[in-house]
Every structure is written in structure tokens, then in C-alpha cells.
């Protein structure tokens, strides 16, 4: 019986201690790095054709040789240059974000430069982005969480600029289509029994715009895809931010839990007194 009393007391104290730590986290500091996957699974794929393709953690480009100059990072010329590409700008980022806040924390900027290319050049079909996020509770303060990596896929369509091949949303000769794979911009994690959710979204418009079935099909994506399009000879940017959401839980005060533990001890003692003597 003494052993049982000790076990009940230990369990009550353990519950009290654990529950006391289950405070809802209101504010986080974060560090986030966003890069293109450059090799292995998720590396960019290109269609067949001529030209030069360059892949770095911050830029993917394809097309000609920039009218004689060596192709490479930074040689994308808006409105000319016979070379197109995608850039990741503003990475890495550090900041602070409140749980359930309306204002997201900046993550990175994606830029698409769309130039007119020869139909002979190979163009981008797919690519993947890897985002590595480190969070640390600051209100209340806590230890940093283990870094979390989130990979999402890009489906891309470089239009041929021929009549009848443009998407309905086209605002120029033929806009190019940038699509993010559905369902890949969210992740969840648990701290002290509370589930939190990380979501990435467009800082300007919130959730990305659903594209027409024709635009999704042009990029090889299923109907209902999310993304944006860029006019010929133009550059389009989209600024991504992160939000963290969660649901506070009601936890009894440690003193209440301690009293509950004492009640359990009393119940055990009373049971012992009521037991018939042998």
C-alpha cells in the first residue's frame, strides 16, 4: 500500500509539472533559408533543345547566350537578352511573428523574368524549393526547435508565343505560367502537447490565386492549381511570408492539480481503512 501511495503521489506531481509547462506560445523568433534544389531528387528538369541552363541555389535560368555575353547569374535582362529565369531574392531572413497574427513574417521573394526565346531553346519544366525554418519561442521564452525543412514543387510552362497556345489570362503575346504544387505550403508541429501550424503565403494577396484549368494544364498541373503568370518581356515578383497559428488549451493551475493529487492519496487511504481485516 505504501508503494501505491508513492506511485499515486509521483503521478500527480508529474502531471502537475508537465501541465505547468504547457503554456501557449504567443511569439516566435525565426530564421528561414529558401533555396532551389540543385541536384538529386527535385532538381530542375528542362525540355529538349539548345541553349544553356544554369542552376544555382538562388537562380535558375535558361535560353541563349545573352547576345554574346557569357550566360550566368545576374544576366537576366527584362525585355530582352533571349534568356529567362527564376530568382529567389531576400534569403535568408530573420524576424519575429505572433501566433494567430494577421501580419505574416517575410520569408523570401520569387522573381520570374520572362523574355522572348527561340523555339529551339530548352526551357524549364519543373523545379523544387527547399525552405529550412528554425523557430524559437520568445513569449514565453523557450529553447529553439529543431530545424524543419519543407520542400515544395514548381511546375512551369514557357509558352511558345504562337497563336492559339496562350492561356486565357494572358495579358501580353503569351504569358508564362508559374505553379506551386497544391498542399505543399503548410506544416504542423507540436510543443508541449499543443499543435501549431506553419503556412507560407503571398504577402500581397494572401493565398495564391487559383489559375484557370487551361493555365494549370499548360504547366502540367492538375485543375485548381495555385500560382501566377508573367507577361512577355516583363518580370513578376511574389513575396512570401509565414504565419503560425495554434489553439490555446485550458490547463488547470498547478495548485489545483496538486490538490487533486492529494485527493487521490486520501481516496487510497480511505480505501485502506475500509478494507476488512483478515
C-alpha contacts under 8 A as a table, 3 or more apart, distances in Angstrom:
res1	aa1	res2	aa2	distance
1	X	4	X	5.02
1	X	5	X	6.27
1	X	272	X	7.99
2	X	5	X	5.10
2	X	6	X	6.25
3	X	6	X	5.12
3	X	7	X	6.25
4	X	7	X	4.99
4	X	8	X	6.16
5	X	8	X	5.18
5	X	9	X	6.10
5	X	265	X	6.22
5	X	268	X	7.08
6	X	9	X	5.11
6	X	10	X	6.07
7	X	10	X	5.12
7	X	11	X	6.11
8	X	11	X	5.11
8	X	12	X	6.16
8	X	261	X	7.31
8	X	264	X	7.07
8	X	265	X	6.77
9	X	12	X	5.18
9	X	13	X	6.22
9	X	261	X	6.27
9	X	262	X	7.53
9	X	265	X	6.92
10	X	13	X	5.19
10	X	14	X	6.04
11	X	14	X	5.02
11	X	15	X	6.17
12	X	15	X	5.23
12	X	16	X	6.19
12	X	257	X	7.06
12	X	258	X	6.63
12	X	260	X	7.51
12	X	261	X	4.79
13	X	16	X	5.01
13	X	17	X	6.09
13	X	257	X	7.94
13	X	258	X	6.70
13	X	261	X	7.27
14	X	17	X	5.14
14	X	18	X	6.07
15	X	18	X	5.20
15	X	19	X	5.91
15	X	257	X	7.51
16	X	19	X	5.31
16	X	20	X	6.01
16	X	254	X	5.20
16	X	255	X	7.99
16	X	257	X	5.49
16	X	258	X	6.52
17	X	20	X	5.19
17	X	21	X	6.69
17	X	254	X	7.23
18	X	21	X	5.40
18	X	22	X	6.75
19	X	22	X	5.13
19	X	251	X	6.53
19	X	252	X	7.70
19	X	254	X	7.40
20	X	23	X	7.06
20	X	251	X	7.71
20	X	253	X	7.13
20	X	254	X	5.98
21	X	192	X	6.96
22	X	191	X	7.88
22	X	192	X	5.01
22	X	193	X	6.87
22	X	194	X	7.50
22	X	251	X	7.59
23	X	140	X	7.57
23	X	192	X	7.69
24	X	140	X	7.96
24	X	194	X	7.42
24	X	248	X	5.57
24	X	249	X	7.36
25	X	28	X	7.56
25	X	99	X	7.19
25	X	137	X	6.42
25	X	138	X	7.76
25	X	139	X	5.89
25	X	140	X	6.01
26	X	98	X	5.72
26	X	99	X	5.19
26	X	137	X	7.89
26	X	138	X	7.81
26	X	139	X	5.42
26	X	140	X	7.07
27	X	96	X	7.14
27	X	97	X	5.88
27	X	98	X	4.37
27	X	99	X	5.91
27	X	137	X	6.13
27	X	138	X	5.47
27	X	139	X	4.96
27	X	140	X	7.47
28	X	96	X	5.61
28	X	97	X	5.47
28	X	98	X	6.28
28	X	99	X	7.60
28	X	135	X	6.33
28	X	136	X	5.46
28	X	137	X	4.54
28	X	138	X	5.26
28	X	139	X	7.06
29	X	94	X	7.53
29	X	95	X	5.73
29	X	96	X	4.28
29	X	97	X	6.47
29	X	135	X	5.87
29	X	136	X	5.30
29	X	137	X	6.49
29	X	138	X	6.51
30	X	94	X	5.64
30	X	95	X	5.46
30	X	96	X	5.97
30	X	97	X	7.70
30	X	133	X	6.99
30	X	134	X	5.59
30	X	135	X	4.62
30	X	136	X	6.40
31	X	92	X	7.20
31	X	93	X	5.79
31	X	94	X	4.53
31	X	95	X	6.77
31	X	133	X	5.88
31	X	134	X	5.25
31	X	135	X	6.77
32	X	91	X	7.50
32	X	92	X	5.64
32	X	93	X	5.39
32	X	94	X	6.55
32	X	107	X	6.51
32	X	131	X	6.77
32	X	132	X	5.55
32	X	133	X	4.49
32	X	134	X	6.39
33	X	91	X	5.65
33	X	92	X	4.40
33	X	93	X	6.59
33	X	107	X	7.80
33	X	131	X	5.61
33	X	132	X	5.27
33	X	133	X	6.73
34	X	88	X	7.41
34	X	91	X	5.92
34	X	92	X	6.59
34	X	107	X	7.71
34	X	108	X	6.81
34	X	129	X	6.89
34	X	130	X	5.87
34	X	131	X	4.46
34	X	132	X	6.61
35	X	57	X	4.89
35	X	58	X	5.85
35	X	88	X	6.98
35	X	91	X	7.94
35	X	129	X	5.67
35	X	130	X	5.54
35	X	131	X	6.58
36	X	43	X	7.89
36	X	56	X	7.02
36	X	57	X	4.71
36	X	58	X	6.22
36	X	59	X	7.26
36	X	60	X	7.90
36	X	88	X	7.89
36	X	127	X	7.40
36	X	128	X	5.95
36	X	129	X	4.57
36	X	130	X	6.26
37	X	40	X	7.93
37	X	42	X	6.06
37	X	43	X	5.22
37	X	44	X	7.43
37	X	57	X	6.64
37	X	127	X	7.29
37	X	128	X	5.53
37	X	129	X	5.71
37	X	130	X	6.35
38	X	42	X	7.73
38	X	43	X	4.97
38	X	44	X	6.91
38	X	55	X	6.18
38	X	56	X	6.27
38	X	57	X	6.40
39	X	42	X	7.17
39	X	43	X	4.82
39	X	44	X	7.94
40	X	43	X	5.63
42	X	127	X	6.14
42	X	128	X	5.13
42	X	153	X	7.49
43	X	127	X	5.83
43	X	128	X	6.38
44	X	55	X	7.75
44	X	124	X	7.14
44	X	125	X	7.36
44	X	126	X	5.47
44	X	127	X	4.17
44	X	128	X	6.89
45	X	124	X	6.14
45	X	125	X	5.51
45	X	126	X	5.28
45	X	127	X	6.53
46	X	122	X	6.05
46	X	123	X	5.34
46	X	124	X	4.46
46	X	125	X	5.15
46	X	126	X	7.21
47	X	122	X	5.03
47	X	123	X	5.51
47	X	124	X	6.50
47	X	125	X	6.44
48	X	121	X	7.60
48	X	122	X	5.09
48	X	123	X	7.70
49	X	120	X	5.42
49	X	121	X	4.71
49	X	122	X	4.11
49	X	123	X	7.81
50	X	63	X	7.78
50	X	120	X	5.84
50	X	121	X	4.43
50	X	122	X	5.56
51	X	62	X	6.96
51	X	63	X	5.04
51	X	64	X	4.88
51	X	65	X	7.19
51	X	120	X	7.91
51	X	121	X	5.12
51	X	122	X	6.39
52	X	62	X	5.64
52	X	63	X	5.76
52	X	64	X	6.20
52	X	65	X	7.13
52	X	71	X	7.43
52	X	122	X	7.91
53	X	60	X	7.46
53	X	61	X	5.73
53	X	62	X	4.42
53	X	63	X	6.88
53	X	122	X	7.94
54	X	59	X	7.74
54	X	60	X	5.72
54	X	61	X	5.29
54	X	62	X	6.47
54	X	72	X	6.55
54	X	73	X	7.78
55	X	59	X	6.05
55	X	60	X	4.60
55	X	61	X	6.69
56	X	59	X	5.19
56	X	60	X	6.30
58	X	87	X	5.71
58	X	88	X	5.01
58	X	89	X	7.18
59	X	73	X	6.60
59	X	85	X	7.08
59	X	86	X	5.68
59	X	87	X	4.44
59	X	88	X	6.32
60	X	85	X	5.44
60	X	86	X	5.27
60	X	87	X	6.57
61	X	72	X	7.63
61	X	73	X	7.69
61	X	76	X	7.87
61	X	83	X	7.02
61	X	84	X	5.68
61	X	85	X	3.94
61	X	86	X	6.36
62	X	83	X	5.80
62	X	84	X	5.67
62	X	85	X	6.15
62	X	121	X	7.88
62	X	122	X	7.06
62	X	123	X	6.04
62	X	124	X	7.15
63	X	82	X	6.09
63	X	83	X	4.48
63	X	84	X	6.33
63	X	117	X	6.33
63	X	118	X	7.65
63	X	121	X	5.54
63	X	122	X	6.69
63	X	123	X	6.91
64	X	67	X	7.43
64	X	71	X	7.61
64	X	81	X	7.81
64	X	82	X	5.52
64	X	83	X	5.63
64	X	117	X	7.52
64	X	118	X	7.95
64	X	121	X	7.10
65	X	68	X	5.62
65	X	69	X	6.06
65	X	70	X	6.01
65	X	71	X	5.16
65	X	81	X	7.89
65	X	82	X	7.39
65	X	83	X	7.33
66	X	69	X	5.36
66	X	70	X	6.93
66	X	71	X	6.17
66	X	75	X	7.26
66	X	81	X	4.70
66	X	82	X	5.95
66	X	83	X	6.44
67	X	81	X	6.38
67	X	82	X	7.49
71	X	75	X	6.27
72	X	75	X	5.69
73	X	76	X	7.41
76	X	81	X	6.91
76	X	83	X	6.14
76	X	84	X	6.32
76	X	85	X	6.94
76	X	113	X	6.92
77	X	80	X	5.49
77	X	81	X	5.45
77	X	83	X	7.37
77	X	113	X	7.68
77	X	115	X	7.80
78	X	81	X	7.62
78	X	113	X	6.21
78	X	114	X	7.15
78	X	115	X	6.69
78	X	233	X	5.83
78	X	234	X	5.78
78	X	235	X	6.44
79	X	114	X	7.72
79	X	115	X	5.91
79	X	116	X	7.98
79	X	232	X	7.64
79	X	233	X	3.90
79	X	234	X	6.02
80	X	83	X	7.47
80	X	115	X	5.81
80	X	116	X	7.07
80	X	233	X	6.61
81	X	115	X	7.11
82	X	115	X	5.90
82	X	116	X	5.79
82	X	117	X	5.03
82	X	118	X	7.39
83	X	114	X	7.81
83	X	115	X	5.91
83	X	116	X	7.44
83	X	117	X	6.51
84	X	112	X	7.69
84	X	113	X	5.40
84	X	114	X	5.13
84	X	115	X	5.29
84	X	116	X	7.88
84	X	117	X	7.74
85	X	112	X	5.89
85	X	113	X	5.39
85	X	114	X	6.93
86	X	110	X	7.06
86	X	111	X	5.59
86	X	112	X	4.55
86	X	113	X	6.39
87	X	110	X	5.71
87	X	111	X	5.01
87	X	112	X	6.47
88	X	91	X	7.12
88	X	108	X	6.71
88	X	109	X	5.71
88	X	110	X	4.82
88	X	111	X	6.46
89	X	108	X	5.92
89	X	109	X	4.93
89	X	110	X	6.29
89	X	111	X	7.44
90	X	93	X	6.80
90	X	107	X	7.62
90	X	108	X	5.14
90	X	109	X	6.10
91	X	107	X	7.09
91	X	108	X	5.51
91	X	109	X	7.96
92	X	107	X	7.53
92	X	108	X	7.45
93	X	106	X	7.05
93	X	107	X	5.77
93	X	108	X	7.17
95	X	105	X	6.53
95	X	106	X	7.50
96	X	105	X	6.60
97	X	101	X	7.36
97	X	103	X	7.94
97	X	104	X	6.82
97	X	105	X	5.70
97	X	243	X	7.10
97	X	244	X	7.45
98	X	101	X	5.24
98	X	243	X	7.94
98	X	244	X	7.13
99	X	243	X	7.33
99	X	244	X	5.06
99	X	245	X	5.15
99	X	246	X	6.66
100	X	243	X	7.33
100	X	244	X	6.06
100	X	245	X	4.55
100	X	246	X	6.64
101	X	104	X	7.21
101	X	243	X	7.17
101	X	244	X	7.59
101	X	245	X	7.71
102	X	243	X	7.90
103	X	243	X	7.57
104	X	203	X	6.99
104	X	241	X	5.20
104	X	242	X	5.11
104	X	243	X	4.98
105	X	241	X	5.04
105	X	242	X	5.20
105	X	243	X	6.63
106	X	203	X	7.70
106	X	239	X	7.53
106	X	240	X	6.25
106	X	241	X	4.26
106	X	242	X	6.58
107	X	239	X	7.61
107	X	240	X	5.46
107	X	241	X	4.80
107	X	242	X	6.55
108	X	239	X	6.03
108	X	240	X	5.44
108	X	241	X	7.11
109	X	237	X	6.62
109	X	238	X	5.64
109	X	239	X	4.32
109	X	240	X	5.97
110	X	237	X	5.47
110	X	238	X	5.27
110	X	239	X	6.39
110	X	240	X	7.75
111	X	235	X	6.73
111	X	236	X	5.63
111	X	237	X	4.27
111	X	238	X	6.57
112	X	230	X	7.09
112	X	235	X	5.46
112	X	236	X	5.28
112	X	237	X	6.38
113	X	230	X	7.73
113	X	233	X	7.53
113	X	234	X	6.13
113	X	235	X	4.37
113	X	236	X	6.69
114	X	176	X	7.10
114	X	230	X	6.49
114	X	231	X	6.75
114	X	232	X	5.51
114	X	233	X	5.43
114	X	234	X	5.58
114	X	235	X	6.09
115	X	232	X	5.83
115	X	233	X	4.71
115	X	234	X	7.07
116	X	232	X	6.55
116	X	233	X	6.65
117	X	121	X	6.96
118	X	121	X	5.69
119	X	160	X	6.73
123	X	158	X	6.51
124	X	127	X	7.82
124	X	156	X	6.37
124	X	157	X	7.16
124	X	158	X	7.16
125	X	155	X	6.16
125	X	156	X	5.03
125	X	157	X	6.25
125	X	219	X	7.59
126	X	153	X	7.23
126	X	154	X	5.50
126	X	155	X	4.69
126	X	156	X	5.73
127	X	153	X	5.94
127	X	154	X	5.01
127	X	155	X	6.75
127	X	156	X	7.99
128	X	151	X	6.70
128	X	152	X	5.66
128	X	153	X	4.35
128	X	154	X	5.60
129	X	151	X	5.57
129	X	152	X	5.50
129	X	153	X	6.38
129	X	154	X	7.51
130	X	149	X	6.70
130	X	150	X	5.70
130	X	151	X	4.35
130	X	152	X	6.65
131	X	149	X	5.59
131	X	150	X	5.18
131	X	151	X	6.28
132	X	147	X	6.50
132	X	148	X	5.61
132	X	149	X	4.36
132	X	150	X	6.44
133	X	147	X	5.51
133	X	148	X	5.17
133	X	149	X	6.28
134	X	144	X	7.11
134	X	145	X	6.42
134	X	146	X	6.64
134	X	147	X	4.52
134	X	148	X	6.40
135	X	144	X	5.78
135	X	145	X	5.56
135	X	146	X	7.79
135	X	147	X	7.29
136	X	141	X	7.84
136	X	142	X	6.48
136	X	143	X	6.03
136	X	144	X	4.10
136	X	145	X	5.95
137	X	140	X	6.34
137	X	141	X	5.18
137	X	142	X	4.95
137	X	143	X	6.76
137	X	144	X	6.83
138	X	141	X	4.03
138	X	142	X	6.31
139	X	142	X	7.94
150	X	184	X	7.96
150	X	185	X	7.92
150	X	187	X	7.71
151	X	184	X	7.39
152	X	180	X	7.24
152	X	181	X	6.59
152	X	184	X	5.40
152	X	185	X	7.00
153	X	180	X	6.01
153	X	181	X	5.38
153	X	184	X	7.77
154	X	178	X	6.99
154	X	179	X	5.59
154	X	180	X	4.89
154	X	181	X	6.23
155	X	178	X	6.27
155	X	179	X	5.00
155	X	180	X	6.39
155	X	181	X	7.14
155	X	219	X	5.60
155	X	220	X	6.76
155	X	221	X	6.68
156	X	176	X	7.68
156	X	177	X	5.69
156	X	178	X	4.95
156	X	179	X	6.15
156	X	219	X	5.04
156	X	220	X	7.79
157	X	176	X	5.72
157	X	177	X	5.08
157	X	178	X	6.83
157	X	218	X	6.03
157	X	219	X	4.59
157	X	220	X	7.86
158	X	175	X	7.92
158	X	176	X	4.99
158	X	177	X	6.82
159	X	162	X	7.96
159	X	165	X	7.08
159	X	166	X	6.78
159	X	174	X	6.20
159	X	175	X	6.73
159	X	176	X	5.59
159	X	177	X	7.95
160	X	165	X	6.97
160	X	174	X	7.51
161	X	165	X	6.98
161	X	166	X	7.00
161	X	173	X	6.19
161	X	174	X	5.15
162	X	165	X	5.76
162	X	166	X	7.39
162	X	174	X	7.75
163	X	166	X	6.95
165	X	174	X	7.72
166	X	170	X	6.42
166	X	173	X	7.69
166	X	174	X	5.05
166	X	175	X	6.89
167	X	170	X	5.51
167	X	174	X	7.19
167	X	175	X	7.14
167	X	214	X	6.04
167	X	215	X	5.43
167	X	218	X	7.62
168	X	212	X	7.60
168	X	214	X	7.22
168	X	215	X	7.46
169	X	175	X	7.84
169	X	212	X	7.85
169	X	215	X	7.90
170	X	173	X	7.16
170	X	174	X	5.66
170	X	175	X	5.05
170	X	229	X	7.80
170	X	231	X	7.06
171	X	174	X	7.28
171	X	175	X	6.77
171	X	231	X	6.23
172	X	175	X	6.23
172	X	231	X	5.35
172	X	232	X	5.93
173	X	231	X	7.55
173	X	232	X	6.44
174	X	231	X	6.71
174	X	232	X	6.34
175	X	229	X	5.92
175	X	230	X	5.18
175	X	231	X	4.44
175	X	232	X	5.80
176	X	229	X	5.38
176	X	230	X	5.33
176	X	231	X	6.68
176	X	232	X	7.54
177	X	215	X	6.73
177	X	218	X	7.55
177	X	219	X	6.42
177	X	227	X	7.52
177	X	228	X	6.19
177	X	229	X	4.47
177	X	230	X	6.72
178	X	219	X	7.45
178	X	227	X	5.49
178	X	228	X	5.38
178	X	229	X	5.80
179	X	216	X	7.42
179	X	219	X	7.05
179	X	221	X	7.51
179	X	225	X	6.66
179	X	226	X	5.69
179	X	227	X	4.25
179	X	228	X	6.62
180	X	184	X	7.94
180	X	225	X	7.14
180	X	226	X	5.75
180	X	227	X	5.69
181	X	184	X	6.18
181	X	221	X	7.62
181	X	225	X	6.92
181	X	226	X	7.26
182	X	185	X	7.65
182	X	225	X	6.22
182	X	226	X	6.76
183	X	186	X	6.73
185	X	199	X	5.77
185	X	200	X	5.39
185	X	201	X	7.66
186	X	197	X	7.06
186	X	198	X	5.64
186	X	199	X	4.46
186	X	200	X	6.58
187	X	197	X	5.76
187	X	198	X	5.19
187	X	199	X	6.57
188	X	195	X	6.82
188	X	196	X	5.61
188	X	197	X	4.30
188	X	198	X	6.00
189	X	195	X	5.73
189	X	196	X	5.47
189	X	197	X	6.49
190	X	193	X	5.90
190	X	194	X	5.36
190	X	195	X	4.37
190	X	196	X	6.07
191	X	194	X	5.33
191	X	195	X	6.56
191	X	196	X	7.68
194	X	246	X	7.51
194	X	247	X	7.36
194	X	248	X	7.40
194	X	249	X	7.41
195	X	246	X	6.19
195	X	247	X	7.35
196	X	244	X	6.66
196	X	245	X	5.63
196	X	246	X	4.51
196	X	247	X	7.50
197	X	244	X	5.46
197	X	245	X	5.20
197	X	246	X	6.31
198	X	242	X	6.70
198	X	243	X	5.82
198	X	244	X	4.73
198	X	245	X	6.78
199	X	242	X	5.57
199	X	243	X	5.45
199	X	244	X	6.59
200	X	240	X	6.40
200	X	241	X	5.61
200	X	242	X	4.57
200	X	243	X	6.63
201	X	206	X	5.49
201	X	207	X	5.33
201	X	208	X	6.78
201	X	240	X	5.43
201	X	241	X	5.56
201	X	242	X	6.40
201	X	243	X	7.97
202	X	205	X	5.61
202	X	206	X	4.75
202	X	207	X	5.88
202	X	208	X	6.14
202	X	238	X	6.47
202	X	239	X	5.65
202	X	240	X	4.76
202	X	241	X	6.32
203	X	206	X	5.74
203	X	238	X	7.74
203	X	239	X	5.50
203	X	240	X	5.54
203	X	241	X	5.65
204	X	238	X	7.82
204	X	239	X	7.11
205	X	208	X	7.07
208	X	226	X	5.61
208	X	227	X	5.84
208	X	228	X	7.73
209	X	226	X	5.46
209	X	227	X	5.83
209	X	228	X	6.83
210	X	224	X	5.84
210	X	225	X	5.69
210	X	226	X	4.50
210	X	227	X	6.61
211	X	215	X	6.02
211	X	216	X	6.33
211	X	224	X	6.43
211	X	225	X	5.93
211	X	226	X	5.82
211	X	227	X	6.54
211	X	228	X	7.34
212	X	215	X	5.20
212	X	216	X	6.30
212	X	223	X	7.40
212	X	224	X	7.14
213	X	216	X	5.10
213	X	217	X	6.03
213	X	222	X	7.73
213	X	223	X	4.93
213	X	224	X	6.65
213	X	225	X	8.00
214	X	217	X	5.07
214	X	218	X	6.10
215	X	218	X	5.07
215	X	219	X	6.55
216	X	219	X	5.33
216	X	220	X	6.28
216	X	221	X	4.90
216	X	222	X	6.00
216	X	223	X	5.74
216	X	224	X	7.20
216	X	225	X	5.84
217	X	220	X	4.86
217	X	221	X	5.52
217	X	222	X	6.53
217	X	223	X	7.02
218	X	221	X	7.50
221	X	225	X	6.48
222	X	225	X	6.09
229	X	236	X	7.71
230	X	234	X	6.58
230	X	235	X	6.53
230	X	236	X	5.63
231	X	234	X	5.42
231	X	235	X	7.48
252	X	256	X	6.24
252	X	257	X	6.59
253	X	256	X	5.28
253	X	257	X	6.49
254	X	257	X	5.03
254	X	258	X	6.10
255	X	258	X	4.98
255	X	259	X	6.26
256	X	259	X	5.11
256	X	260	X	6.22
257	X	260	X	4.90
257	X	261	X	6.23
258	X	261	X	4.98
258	X	262	X	6.33
259	X	262	X	4.98
259	X	263	X	6.18
260	X	263	X	4.94
260	X	264	X	6.37
261	X	264	X	5.08
261	X	265	X	6.38
262	X	265	X	4.97
262	X	266	X	6.19
263	X	266	X	5.00
263	X	267	X	6.17
264	X	267	X	5.05
264	X	268	X	6.29
265	X	268	X	5.15
265	X	269	X	6.24
266	X	269	X	5.02
266	X	270	X	6.07
267	X	270	X	5.10
267	X	271	X	6.10
268	X	271	X	5.11
268	X	272	X	6.27
269	X	272	X	5.05
269	X	273	X	6.39
270	X	273	X	5.05
270	X	274	X	6.28
271	X	274	X	5.18
271	X	275	X	6.31
272	X	275	X	5.31
